Amino acid sequence: MTGTAASLDTRGSGFAALPAGVDLTSAASNAWVDLGLSLALPTAGTYHLDAVVRGNIGRMSTAENALIKARLWDVTAGAVVPDSVAIVVQIAEFAGGAATALQWNGSAAISVEYKPTSPSTVRLEVARTDISGTTEVAGIGSDTLQKTTLRYARVA
């Protein structure tokens, strides 16, 4: 994008932050979880949607491959916002011998252009997927270190 802040046409915007972390440990593997973080897009148009998602995942077994992914879901249309799926964090450890405790942290940014044809509600969802092994810690963080956020700007 080129231009100055004065030349940008922002015909509306919205922002929301997850007030506290969400534990995903007890969620079923590969089940999408509604974080309770959503925004109402007030009219049809072209929107820039952005999310920042912070996650952590850990295990205590000797072999583990698991990840947390995030997506934007159009509640009104009942469909995934195209191109909005992202891996937040992945752990892939294949160590022989005694169990080793590992925990990994990461964050992902989702940034897409979206053109709903009517007013819509978009929410942030996450899923923990155990590919092998057992995940013992998994969650989405949102605190003073880094917030998990969702934002829109209507551009046309």
OpenMM code with the backbone's topology and positions (N, CA, C; nanometers):
from openmm import Vec3, app, unit

residues = "MET THR GLY THR ALA ALA SER LEU ASP THR ARG GLY SER GLY PHE ALA ALA LEU PRO ALA GLY VAL ASP LEU THR SER ALA ALA SER ASN ALA TRP VAL ASP LEU GLY LEU SER LEU ALA LEU PRO THR ALA GLY THR TYR HIS LEU ASP ALA VAL VAL ARG GLY ASN ILE GLY ARG MET SER THR ALA GLU ASN ALA LEU ILE LYS ALA ARG LEU TRP ASP VAL THR ALA GLY ALA VAL VAL PRO ASP SER VAL ALA ILE VAL VAL GLN ILE ALA GLU PHE ALA GLY GLY ALA ALA THR ALA LEU GLN TRP ASN GLY SER ALA ALA ILE SER VAL GLU TYR LYS PRO THR SER PRO SER THR VAL ARG LEU GLU VAL ALA ARG THR ASP ILE SER GLY THR THR GLU VAL ALA GLY ILE GLY SER ASP THR LEU GLN LYS THR THR LEU ARG TYR ALA ARG VAL ALA".split()
positions = [
    Vec3(0.0849, -0.1163, 0.0000),
    Vec3(0.0000, 0.0000, 0.0000),
    Vec3(0.0895, 0.1226, 0.0000),
    Vec3(0.0492, 0.2238, -0.0737),
    Vec3(0.1229, 0.3492, -0.0748),
    Vec3(0.0310, 0.4598, -0.0275),
    Vec3(0.0889, 0.5723, 0.0041),
    Vec3(0.0097, 0.6876, 0.0457),
    Vec3(0.0413, 0.7261, 0.1890),
    Vec3(-0.0242, 0.8292, 0.2329),
    Vec3(-0.0060, 0.8757, 0.3697),
    Vec3(-0.1283, 0.8388, 0.4511),
    Vec3(-0.1182, 0.8490, 0.5815),
    Vec3(-0.2308, 0.8174, 0.6684),
    Vec3(-0.3519, 0.9026, 0.6315),
    Vec3(-0.3305, 1.0259, 0.5889),
    Vec3(-0.4417, 1.1143, 0.5536),
    Vec3(-0.5135, 1.0680, 0.4269),
    Vec3(-0.4458, 0.9891, 0.3403),
    Vec3(-0.5088, 0.9466, 0.2162),
    Vec3(-0.5787, 0.8119, 0.2280),
    Vec3(-0.5665, 0.7444, 0.3411),
    Vec3(-0.6301, 0.6146, 0.3564),
    Vec3(-0.7782, 0.6307, 0.3846),
    Vec3(-0.8576, 0.5495, 0.3189),
    Vec3(-1.0022, 0.5531, 0.3371),
    Vec3(-1.0408, 0.4398, 0.4318),
    Vec3(-1.0532, 0.4691, 0.5577),
    Vec3(-1.0941, 0.3680, 0.6538),
    Vec3(-1.2389, 0.3940, 0.6912),
    Vec3(-1.3264, 0.3227, 0.6296),
    Vec3(-1.4703, 0.3427, 0.6461),
    Vec3(-1.5252, 0.2638, 0.7645),
    Vec3(-1.4465, 0.2451, 0.8633),
    Vec3(-1.4894, 0.1733, 0.9819),
    Vec3(-1.3832, 0.0745, 1.0236),
    Vec3(-1.3760, 0.0506, 1.1509),
    Vec3(-1.2783, -0.0441, 1.2017),
    Vec3(-1.3286, -0.1020, 1.3325),
    Vec3(-1.2668, -0.2113, 1.3714),
    Vec3(-1.3003, -0.2748, 1.4971),
    Vec3(-1.1806, -0.3495, 1.5502),
    Vec3(-1.1739, -0.3639, 1.6820),
    Vec3(-1.0607, -0.4304, 1.7464),
    Vec3(-1.1108, -0.5011, 1.8713),
    Vec3(-1.0588, -0.6209, 1.8961),
    Vec3(-1.0913, -0.6945, 2.0179),
    Vec3(-0.9690, -0.7731, 2.0618),
    Vec3(-0.9518, -0.7839, 2.1938),
    Vec3(-0.8416, -0.8609, 2.2510),
    Vec3(-0.8983, -0.9678, 2.3437),
    Vec3(-0.8404, -1.0847, 2.3387),
    Vec3(-0.8797, -1.1927, 2.4278),
    Vec3(-0.8434, -1.1521, 2.5699),
    Vec3(-0.9384, -1.1498, 2.6638),
    Vec3(-0.9100, -1.0983, 2.7970),
    Vec3(-0.8194, -1.1880, 2.8817),
    Vec3(-0.8173, -1.3181, 2.8540),
    Vec3(-0.7349, -1.4119, 2.9308),
    Vec3(-0.7065, -1.5339, 2.8442),
    Vec3(-0.6058, -1.6090, 2.8842),
    Vec3(-0.5698, -1.7286, 2.8096),
    Vec3(-0.6791, -1.8339, 2.8105),
    Vec3(-0.6694, -1.9279, 2.7160),
    Vec3(-0.7663, -2.0372, 2.7031),
    Vec3(-0.6897, -2.1688, 2.7014),
    Vec3(-0.7261, -2.2601, 2.7906),
    Vec3(-0.6628, -2.3922, 2.7993),
    Vec3(-0.7239, -2.4843, 2.6944),
    Vec3(-0.6401, -2.5439, 2.6111),
    Vec3(-0.6862, -2.6365, 2.5073),
    Vec3(-0.6546, -2.7820, 2.5402),
    Vec3(-0.5971, -2.8067, 2.6564),
    Vec3(-0.5508, -2.9411, 2.6897),
    Vec3(-0.6637, -3.0431, 2.6845),
    Vec3(-0.7820, -3.0089, 2.7331),
    Vec3(-0.8920, -3.1052, 2.7378),
    Vec3(-0.9760, -3.1078, 2.6099),
    Vec3(-0.9503, -3.0180, 2.5166),
    Vec3(-1.0255, -3.0187, 2.3901),
    Vec3(-0.9851, -3.1410, 2.3078),
    Vec3(-1.0781, -3.1962, 2.2347),
    Vec3(-1.0484, -3.3104, 2.1481),
    Vec3(-0.9493, -3.2677, 2.0401),
    Vec3(-0.8614, -3.3594, 2.0038),
    Vec3(-0.7651, -3.3324, 1.8975),
    Vec3(-0.8382, -3.2979, 1.7687),
    Vec3(-0.7961, -3.1909, 1.7055),
    Vec3(-0.8471, -3.1431, 1.5771),
    Vec3(-0.9888, -3.0857, 1.5846),
    Vec3(-1.0369, -3.0554, 1.7051),
    Vec3(-1.1689, -2.9935, 1.7208),
    Vec3(-1.1512, -2.8422, 1.7285),
    Vec3(-1.2238, -2.7682, 1.6468),
    Vec3(-1.2135, -2.6221, 1.6475),
    Vec3(-1.2824, -2.5664, 1.7714),
    Vec3(-1.2139, -2.4757, 1.8394),
    Vec3(-1.2619, -2.4163, 1.9640),
    Vec3(-1.2870, -2.2669, 1.9409),
    Vec3(-1.4063, -2.2212, 1.9743),
    Vec3(-1.4414, -2.0795, 1.9678),
    Vec3(-1.3776, -2.0117, 2.0889),
    Vec3(-1.2875, -1.9168, 2.0659),
    Vec3(-1.2198, -1.8464, 2.1750),
    Vec3(-1.3069, -1.7398, 2.2397),
    Vec3(-1.4231, -1.7118, 2.1818),
    Vec3(-1.5066, -1.6041, 2.2334),
    Vec3(-1.4600, -1.4670, 2.1873),
    Vec3(-1.3786, -1.4644, 2.0839),
    Vec3(-1.3246, -1.3396, 2.0297),
    Vec3(-1.3826, -1.3205, 1.8899),
    Vec3(-1.4739, -1.2231, 1.8746),
    Vec3(-1.5382, -1.2021, 1.7450),
    Vec3(-1.5609, -1.0533, 1.7218),
    Vec3(-1.5838, -1.0207, 1.5952),
    Vec3(-1.6146, -0.8837, 1.5546),
    Vec3(-1.7289, -0.8857, 1.4545),
    Vec3(-1.8158, -0.7854, 1.4630),
    Vec3(-1.9256, -0.7707, 1.3686),
    Vec3(-1.8816, -0.6785, 1.2557),
    Vec3(-1.8845, -0.7289, 1.1339),
    Vec3(-1.8590, -0.6470, 1.0152),
    Vec3(-1.9932, -0.5857, 0.9778),
    Vec3(-2.0077, -0.4527, 0.9854),
    Vec3(-2.1402, -0.3908, 0.9824),
    Vec3(-2.2128, -0.3911, 0.8481),
    Vec3(-2.1400, -0.4000, 0.7375),
    Vec3(-2.2036, -0.3944, 0.6058),
    Vec3(-2.1277, -0.4825, 0.5081),
    Vec3(-2.1855, -0.5016, 0.3913),
    Vec3(-2.1113, -0.5642, 0.2820),
    Vec3(-1.9954, -0.4720, 0.2461),
    Vec3(-1.8900, -0.5266, 0.1922),
    Vec3(-1.7771, -0.4433, 0.1530),
    Vec3(-1.6485, -0.5216, 0.1488),
    Vec3(-1.5391, -0.4478, 0.1426),
    Vec3(-1.4067, -0.5075, 0.1433),
    Vec3(-1.3398, -0.4732, 0.2752),
    Vec3(-1.2928, -0.5745, 0.3437),
    Vec3(-1.2315, -0.5594, 0.4756),
    Vec3(-1.0920, -0.6199, 0.4771),
    Vec3(-1.0050, -0.5584, 0.5524),
    Vec3(-0.8778, -0.6197, 0.5879),
    Vec3(-0.8958, -0.6763, 0.7278),
    Vec3(-0.8783, -0.8080, 0.7409),
    Vec3(-0.8909, -0.8766, 0.8687),
    Vec3(-0.7535, -0.9185, 0.9160),
    Vec3(-0.7250, -0.8947, 1.0432),
    Vec3(-0.5963, -0.9299, 1.1009),
    Vec3(-0.6177, -0.9936, 1.2371),
    Vec3(-0.5403, -1.0970, 1.2650),
    Vec3(-0.5407, -1.1592, 1.3969),
    Vec3(-0.3967, -1.1900, 1.4355),
    Vec3(-0.3676, -1.1785, 1.5627),
    Vec3(-0.2409, -1.2238, 1.6195),
    Vec3(-0.2781, -1.3258, 1.7259),
    Vec3(-0.2230, -1.4451, 1.7147),
    Vec3(-0.2595, -1.5545, 1.8031),
    Vec3(-0.1339, -1.6088, 1.8698),
    Vec3(-0.1324, -1.6099, 2.0025),
    Vec3(-0.0191, -1.6624, 2.0791),
    Vec3(-0.0568, -1.7975, 2.1374),
    Vec3(0.0282, -1.8968, 2.1181),
    Vec3(-0.0024, -2.0302, 2.1694),
    Vec3(0.1165, -2.0962, 2.2355),
    Vec3(0.0873, -2.1978, 2.3166),
    Vec3(0.1918, -2.2798, 2.3761),
    Vec3(0.1481, -2.4253, 2.3742),
    Vec3(0.2461, -2.5140, 2.3595),
    Vec3(0.2171, -2.6568, 2.3532),
    Vec3(0.3336, -2.7309, 2.4164),
    Vec3(0.3030, -2.8386, 2.4887),
    Vec3(0.4085, -2.9147, 2.5553),
    Vec3(0.3703, -3.0596, 2.5719),
    Vec3(0.4707, -3.1401, 2.6058),
    Vec3(0.4490, -3.2828, 2.6243),
    Vec3(0.5528, -3.3390, 2.7202),
    Vec3(0.5267, -3.4607, 2.7649),
    Vec3(0.6184, -3.5312, 2.8536),
    Vec3(0.6488, -3.6720, 2.8024),
    Vec3(0.6079, -3.7072, 2.6830),
    Vec3(0.6350, -3.8400, 2.6285),
    Vec3(0.7665, -3.8383, 2.5519),
    Vec3(0.8080, -3.9535, 2.5039),
    Vec3(0.9352, -3.9601, 2.4321),
    Vec3(0.9210, -3.9326, 2.2837),
    Vec3(0.8007, -3.9258, 2.2332),
    Vec3(0.7799, -3.8934, 2.0916),
    Vec3(0.6518, -3.8123, 2.0800),
    Vec3(0.6609, -3.6976, 2.0193),
    Vec3(0.5445, -3.6097, 2.0092),
    Vec3(0.5520, -3.5288, 1.8810),
    Vec3(0.4392, -3.5169, 1.8163),
    Vec3(0.4256, -3.4268, 1.7034),
    Vec3(0.2839, -3.3706, 1.7138),
    Vec3(0.2753, -3.2450, 1.7472),
    Vec3(0.1448, -3.1815, 1.7664),
    Vec3(0.1550, -3.0351, 1.7282),
    Vec3(0.0390, -2.9747, 1.7009),
    Vec3(0.0383, -2.8336, 1.6647),
    Vec3(-0.0918, -2.7685, 1.7073),
    Vec3(-0.0875, -2.6362, 1.7116),
    Vec3(-0.2074, -2.5556, 1.7301),
    Vec3(-0.2207, -2.4696, 1.6056),
    Vec3(-0.3393, -2.4702, 1.5482),
    Vec3(-0.3655, -2.3872, 1.4311),
    Vec3(-0.4812, -2.2930, 1.4629),
    Vec3(-0.4899, -2.1855, 1.3883),
    Vec3(-0.5944, -2.0852, 1.4069),
    Vec3(-0.6592, -2.0569, 1.2721),
    Vec3(-0.7838, -2.0083, 1.2785),
    Vec3(-0.8539, -1.9687, 1.1565),
    Vec3(-0.9574, -1.8614, 1.1913),
    Vec3(-0.9991, -1.7903, 1.0884),
    Vec3(-1.1108, -1.6987, 1.1007),
    Vec3(-1.2340, -1.7685, 1.0454),
    Vec3(-1.3441, -1.7603, 1.1187),
    Vec3(-1.4680, -1.8274, 1.0812),
    Vec3(-1.5773, -1.7228, 1.0647),
    Vec3(-1.6417, -1.7223, 0.9483),
    Vec3(-1.7559, -1.6343, 0.9249),
    Vec3(-1.8790, -1.7040, 0.9819),
    Vec3(-1.9237, -1.6588, 1.0976),
    Vec3(-2.0370, -1.7200, 1.1660),
    Vec3(-2.1631, -1.7071, 1.0818),
    Vec3(-2.1828, -1.5924, 1.0194),
    Vec3(-2.3020, -1.5659, 0.9401),
    Vec3(-2.3103, -1.6593, 0.8201),
    Vec3(-2.1996, -1.6775, 0.7499),
    Vec3(-2.1971, -1.7637, 0.6311),
    Vec3(-2.1759, -1.9106, 0.6671),
    Vec3(-2.1300, -1.9383, 0.7891),
    Vec3(-2.1008, -2.0761, 0.8280),
    Vec3(-1.9844, -2.1339, 0.7506),
    Vec3(-1.8798, -2.0527, 0.7305),
    Vec3(-1.7672, -2.0965, 0.6475),
    Vec3(-1.6367, -2.0334, 0.6944),
    Vec3(-1.5278, -2.1007, 0.6620),
    Vec3(-1.3949, -2.0478, 0.6904),
    Vec3(-1.3694, -1.9267, 0.6019),
    Vec3(-1.3128, -1.8213, 0.6576),
    Vec3(-1.2676, -1.7084, 0.5765),
    Vec3(-1.1513, -1.7599, 0.4919),
    Vec3(-1.1585, -1.7483, 0.3590),
    Vec3(-1.0535, -1.8038, 0.2728),
    Vec3(-0.9133, -1.7554, 0.3108),
    Vec3(-0.8200, -1.8476, 0.3050),
    Vec3(-0.6774, -1.8209, 0.3287),
    Vec3(-0.6469, -1.7722, 0.4700),
    Vec3(-0.7314, -1.8061, 0.5673),
    Vec3(-0.7101, -1.7547, 0.7031),
    Vec3(-0.6559, -1.8581, 0.8008),
    Vec3(-0.6261, -1.9792, 0.7575),
    Vec3(-0.5739, -2.0817, 0.8480),
    Vec3(-0.4228, -2.0649, 0.8608),
    Vec3(-0.3733, -2.0693, 0.9863),
    Vec3(-0.2294, -2.0544, 1.0107),
    Vec3(-0.1870, -2.1444, 1.1260),
    Vec3(-0.0654, -2.1978, 1.1188),
    Vec3(-0.0081, -2.2721, 1.2309),
    Vec3(0.0441, -2.1708, 1.3318),
    Vec3(0.0001, -2.1831, 1.4568),
    Vec3(0.0425, -2.0938, 1.5641),
    Vec3(0.1725, -2.1442, 1.6247),
    Vec3(0.1782, -2.2726, 1.6568),
    Vec3(0.2973, -2.3327, 1.7168),
    Vec3(0.2929, -2.4827, 1.6913),
    Vec3(0.4098, -2.5437, 1.6729),
    Vec3(0.4187, -2.6885, 1.6538),
    Vec3(0.5325, -2.7429, 1.7363),
    Vec3(0.5125, -2.8618, 1.7912),
    Vec3(0.6181, -2.9335, 1.8616),
    Vec3(0.6369, -3.0660, 1.7898),
    Vec3(0.7591, -3.0952, 1.7533),
    Vec3(0.7902, -3.2213, 1.6862),
    Vec3(0.9224, -3.2697, 1.7445),
    Vec3(0.9135, -3.3621, 1.8374),
    Vec3(1.0314, -3.4122, 1.9084),
    Vec3(1.0271, -3.5635, 1.9081),
    Vec3(1.1286, -3.6232, 1.8565),
    Vec3(1.1353, -3.7688, 1.8487),
    Vec3(1.2628, -3.8145, 1.9177),
    Vec3(1.2654, -3.8053, 2.0500),
    Vec3(1.3831, -3.8399, 2.1289),
    Vec3(1.3685, -3.9802, 2.1845),
    Vec3(1.4709, -4.0600, 2.1719),
    Vec3(1.4695, -4.1933, 2.2310),
    Vec3(1.5074, -4.1863, 2.3782),
    Vec3(1.4794, -4.2936, 2.4519),
    Vec3(1.5204, -4.2976, 2.5921),
    Vec3(1.4185, -4.2361, 2.6846),
    Vec3(1.4680, -4.1777, 2.7920),
    Vec3(1.3816, -4.1251, 2.8976),
    Vec3(1.2993, -4.0058, 2.8483),
    Vec3(1.1839, -3.9899, 2.9102),
    Vec3(1.0955, -3.8776, 2.8762),
    Vec3(1.1622, -3.7450, 2.9092),
    Vec3(1.1421, -3.6485, 2.8247),
    Vec3(1.1959, -3.5148, 2.8445),
    Vec3(1.0808, -3.4163, 2.8362),
    Vec3(1.0726, -3.3278, 2.9336),
    Vec3(0.9662, -3.2277, 2.9322),
    Vec3(1.0037, -3.1161, 2.8351),
    Vec3(0.9164, -3.0885, 2.7433),
    Vec3(0.9368, -2.9806, 2.6476),
    Vec3(0.8112, -2.8961, 2.6400),
    Vec3(0.8291, -2.7654, 2.6270),
    Vec3(0.7154, -2.6778, 2.6010),
    Vec3(0.7620, -2.5698, 2.5057),
    Vec3(0.6850, -2.5479, 2.3988),
    Vec3(0.7198, -2.4494, 2.2986),
    Vec3(0.6128, -2.3428, 2.2943),
    Vec3(0.6574, -2.2217, 2.2694),
    Vec3(0.5680, -2.1071, 2.2560),
    Vec3(0.5866, -2.0472, 2.1178),
    Vec3(0.4831, -1.9889, 2.0659),
    Vec3(0.4916, -1.9245, 1.9354),
    Vec3(0.3725, -1.8349, 1.9134),
    Vec3(0.3758, -1.7632, 1.8045),
    Vec3(0.2608, -1.6809, 1.7673),
    Vec3(0.2517, -1.6764, 1.6156),
    Vec3(0.1311, -1.6509, 1.5690),
    Vec3(0.1066, -1.6416, 1.4258),
    Vec3(0.0247, -1.5181, 1.3974),
    Vec3(0.0460, -1.4631, 1.2808),
    Vec3(-0.0348, -1.3511, 1.2330),
    Vec3(-0.1184, -1.3998, 1.1155),
    Vec3(-0.2449, -1.3629, 1.1166),
    Vec3(-0.3340, -1.3902, 1.0046),
    Vec3(-0.3706, -1.2543, 0.9460),
    Vec3(-0.3564, -1.2399, 0.8162),
    Vec3(-0.3889, -1.1139, 0.7505),
    Vec3(-0.4497, -1.1451, 0.6144),
    Vec3(-0.5788, -1.1137, 0.5987),
    Vec3(-0.6485, -1.1457, 0.4740),
    Vec3(-0.7404, -1.0315, 0.4339),
    Vec3(-0.7701, -1.0261, 0.3055),
    Vec3(-0.8744, -0.9377, 0.2553),
    Vec3(-1.0006, -1.0218, 0.2423),
    Vec3(-1.1137, -0.9678, 0.2873),
    Vec3(-1.2392, -1.0443, 0.2886),
    Vec3(-1.3513, -0.9553, 0.2378),
    Vec3(-1.4398, -1.0137, 0.1552),
    Vec3(-1.5477, -0.9364, 0.0918),
    Vec3(-1.6830, -1.0012, 0.1186),
    Vec3(-1.7372, -0.9844, 0.2391),
    Vec3(-1.8715, -1.0388, 0.2641),
    Vec3(-1.9760, -0.9608, 0.1852),
    Vec3(-2.0834, -1.0276, 0.1481),
    Vec3(-2.1897, -0.9644, 0.0688),
    Vec3(-2.3025, -0.9103, 0.1556),
    Vec3(-2.2895, -0.9246, 0.2856),
    Vec3(-2.3880, -0.8724, 0.3807),
    Vec3(-2.3177, -0.8541, 0.5155),
    Vec3(-2.3824, -0.7890, 0.6119),
    Vec3(-2.3220, -0.7807, 0.7450),
    Vec3(-2.2877, -0.9215, 0.7951),
    Vec3(-2.1730, -0.9346, 0.8605),
    Vec3(-2.1251, -1.0666, 0.9028),
    Vec3(-2.0563, -1.0563, 1.0381),
    Vec3(-2.0530, -1.1671, 1.1066),
    Vec3(-1.9739, -1.1790, 1.2294),
    Vec3(-1.8601, -1.2753, 1.2019),
    Vec3(-1.7385, -1.2308, 1.2327),
    Vec3(-1.6193, -1.3131, 1.2136),
    Vec3(-1.5604, -1.3422, 1.3512),
    Vec3(-1.5265, -1.4685, 1.3745),
    Vec3(-1.4661, -1.5045, 1.5026),
    Vec3(-1.3360, -1.5791, 1.4813),
    Vec3(-1.2538, -1.5790, 1.5860),
    Vec3(-1.1257, -1.6489, 1.5859),
    Vec3(-1.1448, -1.7851, 1.6513),
    Vec3(-1.1013, -1.8894, 1.5826),
    Vec3(-1.1090, -2.0252, 1.6345),
    Vec3(-0.9709, -2.0888, 1.6304),
    Vec3(-0.9480, -2.1847, 1.7203),
    Vec3(-0.8206, -2.2572, 1.7244),
    Vec3(-0.8481, -2.4061, 1.7404),
    Vec3(-0.7513, -2.4870, 1.7003),
    Vec3(-0.7598, -2.6319, 1.7182),
    Vec3(-0.6217, -2.6854, 1.7525),
    Vec3(-0.6169, -2.7756, 1.8497),
    Vec3(-0.4941, -2.8499, 1.8815),
    Vec3(-0.5032, -2.9834, 1.8096),
    Vec3(-0.3990, -3.0202, 1.7381),
    Vec3(-0.3975, -3.1468, 1.6662),
    Vec3(-0.2803, -3.2309, 1.7141),
    Vec3(-0.3111, -3.3472, 1.7726),
    Vec3(-0.2079, -3.4436, 1.8118),
    Vec3(-0.1841, -3.5368, 1.6934),
    Vec3(-0.0684, -3.5242, 1.6326),
    Vec3(-0.0340, -3.6095, 1.5191),
    Vec3(0.0197, -3.7428, 1.5703),
    Vec3(0.1050, -3.7367, 1.6740),
    Vec3(0.1528, -3.8569, 1.7432),
    Vec3(0.1873, -3.8173, 1.8857),
    Vec3(0.1805, -3.9128, 1.9764),
    Vec3(0.2099, -3.8835, 2.1157),
    Vec3(0.0921, -3.8164, 2.1846),
    Vec3(0.1181, -3.7682, 2.3055),
    Vec3(0.0141, -3.7086, 2.3880),
    Vec3(0.0553, -3.5684, 2.4306),
    Vec3(-0.0259, -3.4718, 2.3990),
    Vec3(-0.0025, -3.3339, 2.4419),
    Vec3(-0.0482, -3.3209, 2.5861),
    Vec3(0.0384, -3.2690, 2.6711),
    Vec3(0.0013, -3.2521, 2.8119),
    Vec3(-0.0268, -3.1072, 2.8478),
    Vec3(0.0200, -3.0143, 2.7659),
    Vec3(-0.0050, -2.8718, 2.7865),
    Vec3(-0.0357, -2.8110, 2.6507),
    Vec3(-0.1439, -2.7349, 2.6418),
    Vec3(-0.1766, -2.6650, 2.5177),
    Vec3(-0.2694, -2.5498, 2.5518),
    Vec3(-0.2414, -2.4345, 2.4952),
    Vec3(-0.3282, -2.3220, 2.5238),
    Vec3(-0.3009, -2.2030, 2.4343),
    Vec3(-0.3909, -2.1072, 2.4438),
    Vec3(-0.3775, -1.9789, 2.3752),
    Vec3(-0.3537, -1.8751, 2.4829),
    Vec3(-0.2486, -1.7983, 2.4680),
    Vec3(-0.2138, -1.6973, 2.5666),
    Vec3(-0.2663, -1.5598, 2.5301),
    Vec3(-0.2913, -1.4804, 2.6339),
    Vec3(-0.3291, -1.3408, 2.6148),
    Vec3(-0.3119, -1.2712, 2.7486),
    Vec3(-0.2008, -1.1991, 2.7604),
    Vec3(-0.1698, -1.1306, 2.8855),
    Vec3(-0.0800, -1.0113, 2.8558),
    Vec3(-0.0145, -0.9591, 2.9577),
    Vec3(0.0686, -0.8401, 2.9383),
    Vec3(0.1913, -0.8663, 2.8515),
    Vec3(0.2315, -0.9914, 2.8347),
    Vec3(0.3452, -1.0225, 2.7472),
    Vec3(0.3069, -1.0117, 2.6000),
    Vec3(0.1888, -1.0599, 2.5661),
    Vec3(0.1373, -1.0499, 2.4293),
    Vec3(-0.0096, -1.0865, 2.4300),
    Vec3(-0.0908, -1.0033, 2.3714),
    Vec3(-0.2342, -1.0276, 2.3600),
    Vec3(-0.2647, -1.1064, 2.2326),
    Vec3(-0.3662, -1.1897, 2.2402),
    Vec3(-0.4258, -1.2494, 2.1213),
    Vec3(-0.5359, -1.1530, 2.0776),
    Vec3(-0.5303, -1.1089, 1.9516),
    Vec3(-0.6184, -1.0005, 1.9067),
    Vec3(-0.6838, -1.0315, 1.7730),
    Vec3(-0.7906, -0.9577, 1.7458),
    Vec3(-0.8627, -0.9645, 1.6196),
    Vec3(-0.8986, -0.8215, 1.5802),
    Vec3(-0.8797, -0.7874, 1.4510),
    Vec3(-0.9021, -0.6508, 1.4060),
    Vec3(-0.9574, -0.6510, 1.2649),
    Vec3(-1.0400, -0.5491, 1.2342),
    Vec3(-1.0812, -0.5288, 1.0954),
    Vec3(-1.0717, -0.3804, 1.0615),
    Vec3(-1.0497, -0.3553, 0.9331),
    Vec3(-1.0579, -0.2205, 0.8777),
    Vec3(-1.1354, -0.2317, 0.7464),
    Vec3(-1.2429, -0.1576, 0.7339),
    Vec3(-1.3196, -0.1587, 0.6088),
    Vec3(-1.2505, -0.0617, 0.5130),
    Vec3(-1.2186, -0.1112, 0.3941),
    Vec3(-1.1438, -0.0297, 0.2979),
    Vec3(-1.2257, 0.0071, 0.1746),
    Vec3(-1.3375, -0.0570, 0.1541),
    Vec3(-1.4241, -0.0214, 0.0406),
    Vec3(-1.5637, -0.0761, 0.0632),
] * unit.nanometer
topology = app.Topology()
chain = topology.addChain("A")
for resn in residues:
    res = topology.addResidue(resn, chain)
    for name in ("N", "CA", "C"):
        topology.addAtom(name, app.Element.getBySymbol(name[0]), res)
